Amino acid sequence: MSDMLHGITLEMILNTLVERLGWEEMAKIVKIRCFQKDPSVRSSLVFLRRTPWARKKVEELYLRSLAP
């Protein structure tokens, strides 16, 4: 998976997902508090950088969102 994300920052991933899905839909798919309560890219980045399992779920969601 990391090869497919080469050159794509976590911030780019989050911004793309927010634009395509919105926070509410993201919170339904990836059940983490930073998406559910007062979400922001900044707070989500802090959490995801510290929480490998959550980051992996967000990266997987991003890759699925690219599929036709």
C-alpha positions as CSV (number, residue, x, y, z in Angstrom):
1,M,0.0,0.0,0.0
2,S,2.8,2.5,0.8
3,D,4.0,2.4,-2.8
4,M,0.7,3.6,-4.0
5,L,0.8,6.5,-1.6
6,H,4.4,7.5,-2.4
7,G,4.6,11.3,-2.6
8,I,1.1,11.8,-1.2
9,T,1.1,13.5,2.2
10,L,-1.4,12.7,5.0
11,E,-2.7,16.2,4.7
12,M,-3.3,15.8,1.0
13,I,-5.2,12.5,1.8
14,L,-7.4,14.2,4.4
15,N,-8.2,17.3,2.3
16,T,-9.2,15.0,-0.6
17,L,-11.4,12.9,1.6
18,V,-13.1,15.9,3.2
19,E,-13.7,17.4,-0.3
20,R,-15.2,14.1,-1.7
21,L,-17.0,12.7,1.3
22,G,-17.2,15.3,4.0
23,W,-16.5,14.8,7.7
24,E,-19.9,13.2,8.5
25,E,-19.5,10.5,5.9
26,M,-15.8,9.9,6.9
27,A,-16.9,9.5,10.5
28,K,-19.4,6.8,9.5
29,I,-16.7,4.9,7.7
30,V,-13.8,5.4,10.0
31,K,-15.1,5.6,13.5
32,I,-12.7,8.0,15.2
33,R,-13.6,10.9,17.4
34,C,-11.5,13.5,15.5
35,F,-13.9,13.0,12.6
36,Q,-17.0,13.0,14.7
37,K,-16.6,15.9,17.2
38,D,-15.5,19.3,16.0
39,P,-13.4,17.9,13.1
40,S,-10.6,19.8,11.5
41,V,-7.7,18.8,9.3
42,R,-5.2,20.0,11.9
43,S,-6.6,18.0,14.8
44,S,-7.0,14.9,12.6
45,L,-3.4,15.1,11.4
46,V,-2.2,15.2,15.0
47,F,-4.2,12.1,15.9
48,L,-3.5,10.1,12.8
49,R,0.3,10.7,13.0
50,R,0.2,9.3,16.5
51,T,-2.2,6.4,15.8
52,P,-1.0,3.9,13.2
53,W,-4.2,1.8,13.0
54,A,-6.3,4.9,12.4
55,R,-3.9,6.2,9.8
56,K,-4.0,2.9,8.0
57,K,-7.8,3.0,7.8
58,V,-7.8,6.5,6.4
59,E,-5.2,5.6,3.8
60,E,-7.3,2.6,2.8
61,L,-10.4,4.8,2.5
62,Y,-8.4,7.2,0.3
63,L,-7.3,4.4,-2.0
64,R,-10.8,3.0,-2.2
65,S,-12.1,6.5,-3.0
66,L,-9.8,6.6,-6.1
67,A,-11.2,3.4,-7.6
68,P,-13.8,3.9,-10.4
